[in-house]
Amino acid sequence: MAKIDKVRVIVVGDSGVGKTCLTHLIAHNEALTRPGWTVGCSVEVKLHEYKEGTPMQNTFFIELWDVGGSLSHKNTRGVFYYPTNGIILVHDLTNRKSHENLREWLAEILNKDGKDSMKGGDIEFDPENFFGSTQIPILVIGTKLDLLDEKQKSKYIQKAGGIAEQCGAEEICLNSLNTRSLAAGTTDAVKLARFFDKVIEKKYYSKETGALYGDKRKIASTIPYNSAVYPNTFASVTTNPNM
């Protein structure tokens, strides 16, 4: 069997915004009704068809690194940020603060080591400039859409922008407990596939030729892909508060 290349997508956001349910939905197309608290990092893996339906179609593994959002682990979780091929910023649509904090998450990834180098004040960096220079693909996802009434949904759509607009990123709002949220052919599913394609292109493809970078294809995987190596929790400890 031919080797399948992979990319790493970092999934970050405040504790409790629904990152674990989201990554499970993306990877398995099913709802996770009793998620545990992520301590450290949990990894889900999705098989993605790059440019599906075109002559350029190719199969890749998408690693979704769900990084725990607890403040008590802020100084250690930087180990999960390298390498970063793409970033999914997750916030709770019912919690405005979780959206505001996405700037801090960007600053933390920029700092790489996860330490708080910007104490006692506002975040002093421009995410647009940062991601414009590094060209790291970003996707912003708002969860718990089902908890908003129609008036709140309309208000949010009218005010949409914020961090997504600053970073030139697309934005998705969904209910992670509804498997139809990312059903094939839906607008949000197309946005997600487009994001994954950008992540793959950034790592493996030359814009000038449209061809694969030969040297990057030779990067060996440190861990083989199989069900034993990729359970639902990898390099992590999870606990279920209901147990």
FILUMDREN-25834 format. One record per residue (C-alpha): x, y negated, z. Coordinates in steps of 0.05 Angstrom, whole numbers, plus 32768, in hexadecimal, padded with zeros to 4 digits. Each point is the difference from the previous one (the first is absolute). Example, Ala and Ser with C-alpha at 12.3 -4.5 7.8 and 13.67 -1.06 7.14 Angstrom:
<nodes>
80F6:805A:809C
801B:7FBB:7FF3
</nodes>
This chain:
<nodes>
8000:8000:8000
801B:7FBB:7FED
8014:7FD2:8038
7FCB:7FCC:8011
801A:7FBB:8013
7FE5:7FD9:803B
7FF5:7FBA:8019
7FF7:7FE7:8047
7FC7:7FD1:8010
8001:7FE0:8045
7FBB:7FF8:801F
7FFF:7FCB:8038
7FCE:7FD9:8029
7FE9:7FF6:8047
7FEF:803B:802C
7FB8:8016:7FF6
7FF3:7FE2:7FBB
7FF7:8045:7FE2
8042:8010:7FDD
7FFD:804A:8010
7FB9:8007:7FE5
8014:7FD9:7FC3
803E:8029:7FEF
7FD9:8040:800B
7FCA:7FE8:7FD0
8033:7FED:7FCB
8027:8041:8005
7FC6:8031:8007
7FC2:7FDC:7FE8
7FDC:8012:8040
7FED:7FDC:8040
8026:8008:8040
7FCB:7FF8:8036
802B:800B:803E
8045:7FE1:7FF4
8036:8002:8034
802B:7FC6:8017
8040:7FFD:7FD6
803F:7FFC:802A
803C:7FF4:7FD3
7FEC:8011:7FBA
7FD2:8030:7FDC
8009:8013:7FB7
7FCC:8015:7FCE
8012:8014:7FB8
7FD7:7FF5:7FC2
800C:801B:7FBA
7FF7:7FC6:7FD0
7FFD:8000:7FB4
8027:7FC4:7FE7
7FDE:7FDE:7FC4
7FCD:8039:7FFE
7FE2:800C:7FBB
803A:7FDF:7FDA
803E:801C:7FDE
8028:7FE6:803C
7FD9:802B:8032
802E:801F:8035
7FF5:8020:8044
801C:7FE1:8040
7FFA:800B:804A
7FE8:7FC3:8027
8018:8002:8048
7FD2:7FD6:802D
8027:7FEE:803F
7FCC:7FED:8033
8028:7FD8:8033
7FE3:7FFC:8047
7FE9:7FBA:8012
800D:8001:804A
8028:7FC4:8019
8026:802D:8030
8024:8020:7FC4
800F:7FC1:7FDA
804B:8003:800E
8008:8048:7FE6
7FD1:8007:7FC5
802F:7FDC:7FD0
8020:8043:7FF1
7FC3:8011:7FD6
8008:7FC3:7FD3
8039:8019:7FD5
7FFA:800B:7FC7
7FC0:7FD9:7FF2
7FE5:8008:7FB9
7FBC:7FE3:800E
7FD7:7FE3:8039
7FB7:8007:8013
7FEA:7FCB:8032
7FC3:8016:8027
7FD0:7FD5:8029
7FBD:8008:8021
7FCA:7FD7:7FDD
7FDD:7FF6:8044
8040:7FE6:8021
801A:7FBF:7FE3
803F:8004:802B
8015:8041:7FDE
8000:7FDB:7FBE
8028:7FC6:801C
8033:8030:801C
8010:801C:7FBB
8033:7FC7:7FF9
8024:801B:803D
8000:8045:7FE3
8021:7FE4:7FC1
8034:7FDD:802B
800E:8040:8025
800B:8027:7FBF
802D:7FC8:7FE7
8029:8005:803F
8005:804C:7FF5
8017:8012:8046
7FBC:7FF0:801D
801B:7FD1:8036
7FDD:7FBF:800F
8031:7FCE:7FE4
7FCB:7FC9:7FFC
7FEE:7FF6:8049
7FD3:7FCB:801C
7FE4:7FE0:7FC1
7FE1:8006:7FBD
801B:802F:7FCB
8034:7FD7:7FDA
8002:8022:7FBD
7FD9:7FFB:7FC0
7FE5:8045:7FEB
7FF7:7FE8:7FB9
804A:7FEE:7FFA
8015:8041:8022
7FD8:802E:7FD4
800D:7FD7:7FC2
804A:800D:8008
7FFD:8049:8013
7FC3:8012:7FD5
7FE7:8032:8033
7FB9:8012:7FEB
7FCC:7FF0:8035
7FB7:8013:800A
7FD3:7FE2:8035
7FC8:802B:801B
7FC8:7FEB:802E
7FDE:8039:8026
7FBD:8009:8024
7FD8:7FDF:7FC9
7FC3:8026:8018
8000:7FD8:8041
7FF4:7FBE:7FDC
7FBA:7FE9:7FF1
7FF0:7FE5:7FBB
800A:7FB8:8016
8044:800F:801C
8014:8026:7FC2
7FEC:7FC6:7FD4
8026:7FCF:802C
803F:802A:7FFF
7FFE:8008:7FB4
7FF9:7FB4:7FF8
803C:7FF4:802D
802A:8039:7FE4
8048:7FF0:7FF3
802F:7FF3:803A
803B:802E:8004
7FEC:8026:7FC1
7FFE:7FC1:7FD7
8042:7FE8:801D
8023:8040:7FED
7FDF:8008:7FBC
7FE0:8040:8018
7FBD:8020:7FF2
7FCF:800B:8039
7FD0:8039:8010
7FC8:8000:8033
7FE4:8043:8012
7FE2:8031:8032
8035:8036:800D
7FCA:8030:8018
7FDC:7FFE:7FBE
8020:802E:7FCC
7FDF:7FD8:7FC8
8029:7FC3:8013
8039:8018:7FD3
7FD9:802D:7FD1
801F:8008:7FBB
7FEE:7FC8:7FD1
7FEB:7FCE:8035
801F:7FBB:8001
8026:800E:8040
801A:8043:7FE7
801B:7FDC:7FC2
8022:7FCB:802C
8020:8036:802A
8019:8027:7FC3
801B:7FC0:7FE2
8025:7FF1:8041
8020:8046:8000
8014:7FF7:7FB8
8023:7FBF:8012
8025:8022:8039
8018:8037:7FD1
8014:7FCF:7FCA
8028:7FD7:8031
8029:803D:8016
8005:8029:7FC1
7FF2:7FD9:7FC1
8025:7FCD:7FD6
7FD4:7FC5:7FEB
802B:7FF6:7FC3
7FFB:8046:7FE3
7FC4:801D:8024
802B:803D:800E
8015:8022:8041
8040:7FEB:8022
802A:803E:7FF9
802A:7FF5:803E
7FC3:7FF5:802D
7FE1:8041:7FE8
803C:8023:801D
7FF4:7FE9:8047
7FF7:8041:8026
7FC7:8009:8030
8019:800C:8046
7FC2:8028:8010
7FDE:8030:7FCF
7FB6:7FF7:7FF2
7FD6:8038:801D
7FC7:8006:8031
802F:8016:8038
8029:7FC1:7FFB
7FC7:7FD0:7FF5
7FCA:800B:8034
7FD2:7FC6:8010
8031:7FE6:8034
804A:7FFB:7FEF
8036:7FE0:802A
7FCA:7FED:8030
7FDA:8012:803F
7FB5:7FF8:7FFE
7FCE:8004:8039
7FB5:8002:7FFD
7FDF:7FD4:8034
7FC1:802B:7FFC
8025:803F:8017
</nodes>
